[in-house]
Amino acid sequence: MVERSFIKWTGGKSRSVVQIVSLFPKDFKEYFEPFVGSGVVYFNFKHRNSYLSDVEERLMYTFICVKYKLDSLKEELSKLNNDENNYYKIREDFNSYDFDKDVRQAARFIYLNKCGYNGLFRVNKSNKFNVPYGKSNGDPHLDFDNLTRCSKDLSSVTLMCSGYQDVLNLTSQGDFVYMD
């Protein structure tokens, strides 16, 4: 069974993750994934010494909140309702702040990802999130069982907001890097 991430991501590997992971070496020291995206590859691999990173600051701060601030994140997500009017209000709020490393912004990130069209994360030239409402039923942003599992899976992971070159500089012989 494939483990899901707490978010969707363009280019996600959920359909091919079993085949990808089957090609990984069996023995290495540390695992590096510099283009983590949704993290679905990691969530289906879970190496004990892992470093996950991406250059998208909002994405990585959301991962940090899932790891360290799960209860506060759930509380903030519980305040958000999945309907078109709320979606556009939340999107406007999300875009009206510089990303200030606030758990409310991480909750908005998850909400917009889960309730927006097709799980996209897309920004315009002004770096404003511009994905339309996805008309999804229910409350896909309130998948707390999966969010809790992801939080546990991240408990021993090192999370970084870094470009891949910086991540590669951290590696040494015997490490494994998955880049896609």
Contact map, one row per residue, 1 for C-alpha under 8 A:
111000000000000000000000000000000000000000000000000000000000000000000000000000000000000000000000000000000000000000000000000000000000000000000000000000000000000000000000000000000000
111100000000010011000000000000000000000000010000000000000000000000000000000000000000000000000000000000000000000000000000000000000000000000000000000000000000000000000000000000000000
111110000000000000000000000000000000000100110000000000000000000000000000000000000000000000000000000000000000000000000000000000000000000000000000000000000000000000000000000000000000
011111000000010000000000000000000000000100100000000000000000000000000000000000000000000000000000000000000000000000000000000000000000000000000000010000000000000000000000000000000000
001111110000000000000000000000000000011100100000000000000000000000000000000000000000000000000000000000000000000000000000000000000000000000000000011001000000000000000000000000000000
000111110000000000000000000000000000010000000000000000000000000000000000000000000000000000000000000000000000010000000000000000000000000000000010011001000000000000000000000000000000
000011111000000000000000000000000000010000000000000000000000000000000000000000000000000000000000000000000000010011000010000000000000000000000000000000000000000000000000000000000000
000011111101000000000000000000000000010000000000000000000000000000000000000000000000000000000000000000000000000011000011000000000000000000000000000000000000000000000000000000000000
000000111111000000000000000000000000110000000000000000000000000000000000000000000000000000000000000000000000000000000011100000000000000000000000000000000000000000000000000000000000
000000011111000000000000000000000000100000000000000000000000000000000000000000000000000000000000000000000000000000000011100000000000000000000000000000000000000000000000000000000000
000000001111100000000000000000000000000000000000000000000000000000000000000000000000000000000000000000000000000000000000000000000000000000000000000000000000000000000000000000000000
000000011111110000000000000000000000110100000000000000000000000000000000000000000000000000000000000000000000000000000000000000000000000000000000000000000000000000000000000000000000
000000000011111110000000000000000000000110000000000000000000000000000000000000000000000000000000000000000000000000000000000000000000000000000000000000000000000000000000000000000000
010100000001111110000000000000000000000110000000000000000000000000000000000000000000000000000000000000000000000000000000000000000000000000000000000000000000000000000000000000000000
000000000000111111000000000000000000000000000000000000000000000000000000000000000000000000000000000000000000000000000000000000000000000000000000000000000000000000000000000000000000
000000000000111111110000000000000000000000000000000000000000000000000000000000000000000000000000000000000000000000000000000000000000000000000000000000000000000000000000000000000000
010000000000111111111000000000000000000110010000000000000000000000000000000000000000000000000000000000000000000000000000000000000000000000000000000000000000000000000000000000000000
010000000000001111111100000000000000000000010000000000000000000000000000000000000000000000000000000000000000000000000000000000000000000000000000000000000000000000000000000000000000
000000000000000111111110000000000000000000000000000000000000000000000000000000000000000000000000000000000000000000000000000000000000000000000000000000000000000000000000000000000000
000000000000000111111111000000000000000010000000000000000000000000000000000000000000000000000000000000000000000000000000000000000000000000000000000000000000000000000000000000000000
000000000000000011111111000000000000000010011000000000000000000000000000000000000000000000000000000000000000000000000000000000000000000000000000000000000000000000000000000000000000
000000000000000001111111000000000000000000000000000000000000000000000000000000000000000000000000000000000000000000000000000000000000000000000000000000000000000000000000000000000000
000000000000000000111111100000000000000000000000000000000000000000000000000000000000000000000000000000000000000000000000000000000000000000000000000000000000000000000000000000000000
000000000000000000011111110000000000000000000000000000000000000000000000000000000000000000000000000000000000000000000000000000000000000000000000000000000000000000000000000000000000
000000000000000000000011111100000000000000000000000000000000000000000000000000000000000000000000000000000000000000000000000000000000000000000000000000000000000000000000000000010000
000000000000000000000001111100000000000000000000000000000000000000000000000000000000000000000000000000000000000000000000000000000000000000000000000000000000000000000000000000000000
000000000000000000000000111110000000000000000000000000000000000000000000000000000000000000000000000000000000000000000000000000000000000000000000000000000000000000000000000000000000
000000000000000000000000111111100000000000000000000000000000000000000000000000000000000000000000000000000000000000000000000000000000000000000000000000000000000000000000000001110000
000000000000000000000000001111100000000000000000100000000000000000000000000000000000000000000000000000000000000000000000000000000000000000000000000000000000000000000000000001110000
000000000000000000000000000111110000000000000011111000000000000000000000000000000000000000000000000000000000000000000000000000000000000000000000000000000000000000000000000001110000
000000000000000000000000000111111000000000000010111000000000000000000000000000000000000000000000000000000000000000000000000000000000000000000000000000000000000000000000000000111100
000000000000000000000000000001111100000000000000011100000000000000000000000000000000000000000000000000000000000000000000000000000000000000000000000000000000000000000010001000111100
000000000000000000000000000000111111000001000000011110000000000000000000000000000000000000000000000000000000000000000000000000000000000000000000000000000000000000000000000000001110
000000000000000000000000000000011111000000000000001111000000000000000000000000000000000000000000000000000000000000000000000000000000000000000000000000000000000001110010000000001110
000000000000000000000000000000001111100000000000000111100000000000000000000000000000000000000000000000000000000000000000000000000000000000000000000000000000000000010000000000000011
000000000000000000000000000000001111111001000000000111000000000000000000000000000000000000000000000000000000000000000000000000000000000000000000000000000000000000000000000000000000
000000001101000000000000000000000011111100000000000001000010000000000000000000000000000000000000000000000000000000000000000000000000000000000000000000000000000000000000000000000000
000011111001000000000000000000000001111100000000000000000000000000000000000000000000000000000000000000000000000000000000000000000000000000000000000000000000000000000000000000000000
000010000000000000000000000000000001111111100000000000000000000000000000000000000000000000000000000000000000000000000000000000000000000000000000000000000000000000000000000000000000
001110000001110010000000000000000000111111110000000000000000000000000000000000000000000000000000000000000000000000000000000000000000000000000000000000000000000000000000000000000000
000000000000110010011000000000000000001111111000000000000000000000000000000000000000000000000000000000000000000000000000000000000000000000000000000000000000000000000000000000000000
000000000000000000000000000000001001001111111110000000000000000000000000000000000000000000000000000000000000000000000000000000000000000000000000000000000000000000000000000000000000
001110000000000000000000000000000000001111111100000000000000000000000000000000000000000000000000000000000000000000000000000000000000000000000000000001001000000000000000000000000000
011000000000000011001000000000000000000111111100000000000000000000000000000000000000000000000000000000000000000000000000000000000000000000000000000000000000000000000000000000000000
000000000000000000001000000000000000000011111110000000000000000000000000000000000000000000000000000000000000000000000000000000000000000000000000000000000000000000000000000000000000
000000000000000000000000000000000000000001111111010000000000000000000000000000000000000000000000000000000000000000000000000000000000000000000000000000001000000000000000000000000000
000000000000000000000000000001100000000001001111110000000000000000000000000000000000000000000000000000000000000000000000000000000000000000000000000000000000000000000000000000000000
000000000000000000000000000001000000000000000111110000000000000000000000000000000000000000000000000000000000000000000000000000000000000000000000000000000001100000000000000000000000
000000000000000000000000000011100000000000000011111000000000000000000000000000000000000000000000000000000000000000000000000000000000000000000000000000000001100000000000000000000000
000000000000000000000000000001111000000000000111111100000000000000000000000000000000000000000000000000000000000000000000000000000000000000000000000000000001110000000000000000000000
000000000000000000000000000001111100000000000000111110000000000000000000000000000000000000000000000000000000000000000000000000000000000000000000000000000000111100000000000000000000
000000000000000000000000000000011111000000000000011111000000000000000000000000000000000000000000000000000000000000000000000000000000000000000000000000000000111100000000000000000000
000000000000000000000000000000001111000000000000001111100001000000000000000000000000000000000000000000000000000000000000000000000000000000000000000000000000001111110010000000000000
000000000000000000000000000000000111100000000000000111111011000000000000000000000000000000000000000000000000000000000000000000000000000000000000000000000000000111110000000000000000
000000000000000000000000000000000010000000000000000011111001000000000000000000000000000000000000000000000000000000000000000000000000000000000000000000000000000011100000000000000000
000000000000000000000000000000000000000000000000000001111111000000000000000000000000000000000000000000000000000000000000000000000000000000000000000000000000000010000000000000000000
000000000000000000000000000000000000000000000000000001111111100000000000000000000000000000000000000000000000000000000000000000000000000000000000000000000000000010000000000000000000
000000000000000000000000000000000000000000000000000000011111110000000000000000000000000000000000001000000100100000000000000000000000000000000000000000000000000000000000000000000000
000000000000000000000000000000000000100000000000000001011111111000000000000000000000000000000000000000000000100000000000000000000000000000000000000000000000000000000000000000000000
000000000000000000000000000000000000000000000000000011111111111100000000000000000000000000000000000000000000000000000000000000000000000000000000000000000000001110000000000000000000
000000000000000000000000000000000000000000000000000000001111111110000000000000000000000000000000000010000100000000000000000000000000000000000000000000000000000000000000000000000000
000000000000000000000000000000000000000000000000000000000111111111000000000000000000000000000000000000100110110000000000000000000000000000000000000000000000000000000000000000000000
000000000000000000000000000000000000000000000000000000000011111111100000000000000000000000000000000000000000000000000000000000000000000000000000000000000000001000000000000000000000
000000000000000000000000000000000000000000000000000000000001111111111000000000000000000000000000000000000000000000000000000000000000000000000000000000000000001000000000000000000000
000000000000000000000000000000000000000000000000000000000000111111111100100000000000000000000000000000100100000000000000000000000000000000000000000000000000000000000000000000000000
000000000000000000000000000000000000000000000000000000000000011111111100100000000000000000000000000000000000000000000000000000000000000000000000001101100000000000000000000000000000
000000000000000000000000000000000000000000000000000000000000001111111100000000000000000000000000000000000000000000000000000000000000000000000000000001110110000000000000000000000000
000000000000000000000000000000000000000000000000000000000000000111111100000000000000000000000000000000000000000000000000000000000000000000000000000000100000000000000000000000000000
000000000000000000000000000000000000000000000000000000000000000111111111100000000000000000000000000000100000000000000000000000000000000000000000000000000000000000000000000000000000
000000000000000000000000000000000000000000000000000000000000000011111111110000000000000000000000000000000000000000000000000000000000000000000000000100100000000000000000000000000000
000000000000000000000000000000000000000000000000000000000000000000001111111000000000000000000000000000000000000000000000000000000000000000000000000000000000000000000000000000000000
000000000000000000000000000000000000000000000000000000000000000000001111111100000000000000000000000000100000000000000000000000000000000000000000000000000000000000000000000000000000
000000000000000000000000000000000000000000000000000000000000000011001111111110000000000000000000000000110110000000000000000000000000000000000000000000000000000000000000000000000000
000000000000000000000000000000000000000000000000000000000000000000000111111111000000000000000000000000000010000000000000000000000000000000000101000000000000000000000000000000000000
000000000000000000000000000000000000000000000000000000000000000000000011111111100000000000000000000000000000000000000000000000000000000000000000000000000000000000000000000000000000
000000000000000000000000000000000000000000000000000000000000000000000001111111110000000000000000000000110010000000000000000000000000000000000000000000000000000000000000000000000000
000000000000000000000000000000000000000000000000000000000000000000000000111111110000000000000000000000000011001000000000000000000000000000001100000000000000000000000000000000000000
000000000000000000000000000000000000000000000000000000000000000000000000011111111000000000000000000000000000000000000000000000000000000000000100000000000000000000000000000000000000
000000000000000000000000000000000000000000000000000000000000000000000000001111111000000000000000000000000000000000000000000000000000000000000000000000000000000000000000000000000000
000000000000000000000000000000000000000000000000000000000000000000000000000111111100010000000000000000000000001000000000000000000000000000000000000000000000000000000000000000000000
000000000000000000000000000000000000000000000000000000000000000000000000000001111110011000000000000000000000000000000000000000000000000000100000000000000000000000000000000000000000
000000000000000000000000000000000000000000000000000000000000000000000000000000011111011000000000000000000000000000100000000000000000000111100000000000000000000000000000000000000000
000000000000000000000000000000000000000000000000000000000000000000000000000000001111111000000000000000000000000000000000000000000000001000000000000000000000000000000000000000000000
000000000000000000000000000000000000000000000000000000000000000000000000000000000111111100000000000000000000000000000000000000000000101000000000000000000000000000000000000000000000
000000000000000000000000000000000000000000000000000000000000000000000000000000000011111110000000000000000000000000000000000000000000000000000000000000000000000000000000000000000000
000000000000000000000000000000000000000000000000000000000000000000000000000000011111111111000000000000000000000000000000000000000000000000000000000000000000000000000000000000000000
000000000000000000000000000000000000000000000000000000000000000000000000000000001111111111100000000000000000000100110000000000000000100000000000000000000000000000000000000000000000
000000000000000000000000000000000000000000000000000000000000000000000000000000000001111111110000000000000000000000000000000000000000100000000000000000000000000000000000000000000000
000000000000000000000000000000000000000000000000000000000000000000000000000000000000111111111000000000000000000000000000000000000000000000000000000000000000000000000000000000000000
000000000000000000000000000000000000000000000000000000000000000000000000000000000000011111111100000000000001000100000000000000000000000000000000000000000000000000000000000000000000
000000000000000000000000000000000000000000000000000000000000000000000000000000000000001111111110000000000001000100000000000000001100000000000000000000000000000000000000000000000000
000000000000000000000000000000000000000000000000000000000000000000000000000000000000000111111111000000000000000000000000000000000000000000000000000000000000000000000000000000000000
000000000000000000000000000000000000000000000000000000000000000000000000000000000000000011111111100000000000000000000000000000000000000000000000000000000000000000000000000000000000
000000000000000000000000000000000000000000000000000000000000000000000000000000000000000001111111100000001001100000000000000000001000000000000000000000000000000000000000000000000000
000000000000000000000000000000000000000000000000000000000000000000000000000000000000000000111111110000000000000000000000000000011000000000000000000000000000000000000000000000000000
000000000000000000000000000000000000000000000000000000000000000000000000000000000000000000011111110000000000000000000000000000000000000000000000000000000000000000000000000000000000
000000000000000000000000000000000000000000000000000000000000000000000000000000000000000000001111111100000000000000000000000000000000000000000000000000000000000000000000000000000000
000000000000000000000000000000000000000000000000000000000000000000000000000000000000000000000011111100000000000000000000000000000000000000000000000000000000000000000000000000000000
000000000000000000000000000000000000000000000000000000000100000000000000000000000000000000000000111111001000000000000000000000000000000000000000000000000000000000000000000000000000
000000000000000000000000000000000000000000000000000000000000000000000000000000000000000000000000111111001000000000000000000000000000000000000000000000000000000000000000000000000000
000000000000000000000000000000000000000000000000000000000000100000000000000000000000000000000000001111101100000000000000000000000000000000000000000000000000000000000000000000000000
000000000000000000000000000000000000000000000000000000000000000000000000000000000000000000000000001111111100000000000000000000000000000000000000000000000000000000000000000000000000
000000000000000000000000000000000000000000000000000000000000010010001001100100000000000000000000000011111110000000000000000000000000000000000000000000000000000000000000000000000000
000000000000000000000000000000000000000000000000000000000000000000000000100100000000000000000000000001111111000000000000000000000000000000000000000000000000000000000000000000000000
000000000000000000000000000000000000000000000000000000000000000000000000000000000000000000000100001111111111100000000000000000000000000000000000000000000000000000000000000000000000
000000000000000000000000000000000000000000000000000000000100110010000000100000000000000000000000000011111111110000000000000000000000000000000000000000000000000000000000000000000000
000000000000000000000000000000000000000000000000000000000000010000000000110110000000000000000000000000111111111000000000000000000000000000000000000000000000000000000000000000000000
000000000000000000000000000000000000000000000000000000000000000000000000000010000000000001100100000000011111111100000000000000000000000000000000000000000000000000000000000000000000
000000000000000000000000000000000000000000000000000000000110010000000000000000000000000000000100000000001111111110000000000000000000000000000000000000000000000000000000000000000000
000001100000000000000000000000000000000000000000000000000000010000000000000000000000000000000000000000000111111111000000000000000000000000001000000000000000000000000000000000000000
000000000000000000000000000000000000000000000000000000000000000000000000000010010000000000000000000000000011111111110000000000000000000000011000000000000000000000000000000000000000
000000000000000000000000000000000000000000000000000000000000000000000000000000000000001001100000000000000001111111110010000000000000000000000000000000000000000000000000000000000000
000000110000000000000000000000000000000000000000000000000000000000000000000000000000000000000000000000000000111111111011100000000000000000000000000000000000000000000000000000000000
000000110000000000000000000000000000000000000000000000000000000000000000000000000000000000000000000000000000011111110010000000000000000000011000000000000000000000000000000000000000
000000000000000000000000000000000000000000000000000000000000000000000000000000000100001000000000000000000000001111111010000000000000111100111000000000000000000000000000000000000000
000000000000000000000000000000000000000000000000000000000000000000000000000000000000001000000000000000000000001111111111000000000011111100000000000000000000000000000000000000000000
000000000000000000000000000000000000000000000000000000000000000000000000000000000000000000000000000000000000000010111111000000000011111000000000000000000000000000000000000000000000
000000000000000000000000000000000000000000000000000000000000000000000000000000000000000000000000000000000000000000011111000000000000010000000000000000000000000000000000000000000000
000000111100000000000000000000000000000000000000000000000000000000000000000000000000000000000000000000000000000111111111100000000000000000000000000000000000000000000000000000000000
000000011100000000000000000000000000000000000000000000000000000000000000000000000000000000000000000000000000000010011111110000000010000000000000000000000000000000000000000000000000
000000001100000000000000000000000000000000000000000000000000000000000000000000000000000000000000000000000000000010000011111000001010000000000000000000000000000000000000000000000000
000000000000000000000000000000000000000000000000000000000000000000000000000000000000000000000000000000000000000000000001111100001110000000000000000000000000000000000000000000000000
000000000000000000000000000000000000000000000000000000000000000000000000000000000000000000000000000000000000000000000000111111111110000000000000000000000000000000000000000000000000
000000000000000000000000000000000000000000000000000000000000000000000000000000000000000000000000000000000000000000000000011111111100000000000000000000000000000000000000000000000000
000000000000000000000000000000000000000000000000000000000000000000000000000000000000000000000000000000000000000000000000001111110000000000000000000000000000000000000000000000000000
000000000000000000000000000000000000000000000000000000000000000000000000000000000000000000000000000000000000000000000000001111110000000000000000000000000000000000000000000000000000
000000000000000000000000000000000000000000000000000000000000000000000000000000000000000000000000000000000000000000000000001111111000000000000000000000000000000000000000000000000000
000000000000000000000000000000000000000000000000000000000000000000000000000000000000000000000010000000000000000000000000001111111100000000000000000000000000000000000000000000000000
000000000000000000000000000000000000000000000000000000000000000000000000000000000000000000100110000000000000000000000000111100111110000000000000000000000000000000000000000000000000
000000000000000000000000000000000000000000000000000000000000000000000000000000000000000000100000000000000000000000000000011100011111000000000000000000000000000000000000000000000000
000000000000000000000000000000000000000000000000000000000000000000000000000000000000000000000000000000000000000000011001111000001111100000000000000000000000000000000000000000000000
000000000000000000000000000000000000000000000000000000000000000000000000000000000000000000000000000000000000000000011000000000000111110000000000000000000000000000000000000000000000
000000000000000000000000000000000000000000000000000000000000000000000000000000000001001100000000000000000000000000111000000000000011111000000000000000000000000000000000000000000000
000000000000000000000000000000000000000000000000000000000000000000000000000000000000000000000000000000000000000000111100000000000001111100000000000000000000000000000000000000000000
000000000000000000000000000000000000000000000000000000000000000000000000000000000011000000000000000000000000000000111000000000000000111110000000000000000000000000000000000000000000
000000000000000000000000000000000000000000000000000000000000000000000000000000000100000000000000000000000000000000110000000000000000011111110000000000000000000000000000000000000000
000000000000000000000000000000000000000000000000000000000000000000000000000000000100000000000000000000000000000000000000000000000000001111110000000000000000000000000000000000000000
000000000000000000000000000000000000000000000000000000000000000000000000000000000100000000000000000000000000000000000000000000000000000111110000000000000000000000000000000000000000
000000000000000000000000000000000000000000000000000000000000000000000000000000001100000000000000000000000000000000100000000000000000000111111110000000000000000000000000000000000000
000000000000000000000000000000000000000000000000000000000000000000000000000000000000000000000000000000000000001001100000000000000000000111111110000000000000000000000000000000000000
000000000000000000000000000000000000000000000000000000000000000000000000000010000000000000000000000000000000011001100000000000000000000000111110000000000000000000000000000000000000
000000000000000000000000000000000000000000000000000000000000000000000000010011000000000000000000000000000000000000000000000000000000000000111111000000000000000000000000000000000000
000001000000000000000000000000000000000000000000000000000000000000000000000000000000000000000000000000000000000000000000000000000000000000111111111000000000000000000000000000000000
000000000000000000000000000000000000000000000000000000000000000000000000010000000000000000000000000000000000000000000000000000000000000000000111111100000000000000000000000000000000
000000000000000000000000000000000000000000000000000000000000000000000000000000000000000000000000000000000000000000000000000000000000000000000011111110000000000000000000000000000000
000111000000000000000000000000000000000000000000000000000000000000000000000000000000000000000000000000000000000000000000000000000000000000000011111111000000000000000000000000000000
000011000000000000000000000000000000000000000000000000000000000001000000000000000000000000000000000000000000000000000000000000000000000000000011111111100000000000000000000000000000
000000000000000000000000000000000000000000000000000000000000000001000100000000000000000000000000000000000000000000000000000000000000000000000001111111110000000000000000000000000000
000000000000000000000000000000000000000000000000000000000000000000000000000000000000000000000000000000000000000000000000000000000000000000000000111111111000000000000000000000000000
000011000000000000000000000000000000000000100000000000000000000001100000000000000000000000000000000000000000000000000000000000000000000000000000011111111100000000000000000000000000
000000000000000000000000000000000000000000000000000000000000000001110100000000000000000000000000000000000000000000000000000000000000000000000000001111111110000000000000000000000000
000000000000000000000000000000000000000000000000000000000000000000100000000000000000000000000000000000000000000000000000000000000000000000000000000111111110000000000000000000000000
000000000000000000000000000000000000000000100100000000000000000000000000000000000000000000000000000000000000000000000000000000000000000000000000000011111111100000000000000000000000
000000000000000000000000000000000000000000000000000000000000000000100000000000000000000000000000000000000000000000000000000000000000000000000000000001111111100000000000000000000000
000000000000000000000000000000000000000000000000000000000000000000100000000000000000000000000000000000000000000000000000000000000000000000000000000000111111100000000000000000000000
000000000000000000000000000000000000000000000001110000000000000000000000000000000000000000000000000000000000000000000000000000000000000000000000000000001111110000000000000000000000
000000000000000000000000000000000000000000000001111100000000000000000000000000000000000000000000000000000000000000000000000000000000000000000000000000001111111000000000000000000000
000000000000000000000000000000000000000000000000011100000000000000000000000000000000000000000000000000000000000000000000000000000000000000000000000000000001111100000000000000000000
000000000000000000000000000000000000000000000000001110000001001100000000000000000000000000000000000000000000000000000000000000000000000000000000000000000000111110000000000000000000
000000000000000000000000000000000000000000000000001111000001000000000000000000000000000000000000000000000000000000000000000000000000000000000000000000000000011111000000000000000000
000000000000000000000000000000000000000000000000000011111001000000000000000000000000000000000000000000000000000000000000000000000000000000000000000000000000001111100000000000000000
000000000000000000000000000000000100000000000000000011100000000000000000000000000000000000000000000000000000000000000000000000000000000000000000000000000000000111110110000000000000
000000000000000000000000000000000100000000000000000011100000000000000000000000000000000000000000000000000000000000000000000000000000000000000000000000000000000011111110000000000000
000000000000000000000000000000000110000000000000000011000000000000000000000000000000000000000000000000000000000000000000000000000000000000000000000000000000000001111111000000000000
000000000000000000000000000000000000000000000000000000000000000000000000000000000000000000000000000000000000000000000000000000000000000000000000000000000000000000111111100000000000
000000000000000000000000000000000000000000000000000000000000000000000000000000000000000000000000000000000000000000000000000000000000000000000000000000000000000001111111110000000000
000000000000000000000000000000010100000000000000000010000000000000000000000000000000000000000000000000000000000000000000000000000000000000000000000000000000000001111111111000000000
000000000000000000000000000000000000000000000000000000000000000000000000000000000000000000000000000000000000000000000000000000000000000000000000000000000000000000011111111000000000
000000000000000000000000000000000000000000000000000000000000000000000000000000000000000000000000000000000000000000000000000000000000000000000000000000000000000000001111111000000000
000000000000000000000000000000000000000000000000000000000000000000000000000000000000000000000000000000000000000000000000000000000000000000000000000000000000000000000111111100000000
000000000000000000000000000000010000000000000000000000000000000000000000000000000000000000000000000000000000000000000000000000000000000000000000000000000000000000000011111110100000
000000000000000000000000000000000000000000000000000000000000000000000000000000000000000000000000000000000000000000000000000000000000000000000000000000000000000000000000011111100000
000000000000000000000000000000000000000000000000000000000000000000000000000000000000000000000000000000000000000000000000000000000000000000000000000000000000000000000000001111100000
000000000000000000000000000111000000000000000000000000000000000000000000000000000000000000000000000000000000000000000000000000000000000000000000000000000000000000000000000111110000
000000000000000000000000000111110000000000000000000000000000000000000000000000000000000000000000000000000000000000000000000000000000000000000000000000000000000000000000001111111000
000000000000000000000000100111110000000000000000000000000000000000000000000000000000000000000000000000000000000000000000000000000000000000000000000000000000000000000000000001111100
000000000000000000000000000000111100000000000000000000000000000000000000000000000000000000000000000000000000000000000000000000000000000000000000000000000000000000000000000000111110
000000000000000000000000000000111100000000000000000000000000000000000000000000000000000000000000000000000000000000000000000000000000000000000000000000000000000000000000000000011111
000000000000000000000000000000001110000000000000000000000000000000000000000000000000000000000000000000000000000000000000000000000000000000000000000000000000000000000000000000001111
000000000000000000000000000000000010000000000000000000000000000000000000000000000000000000000000000000000000000000000000000000000000000000000000000000000000000000000000000000000111
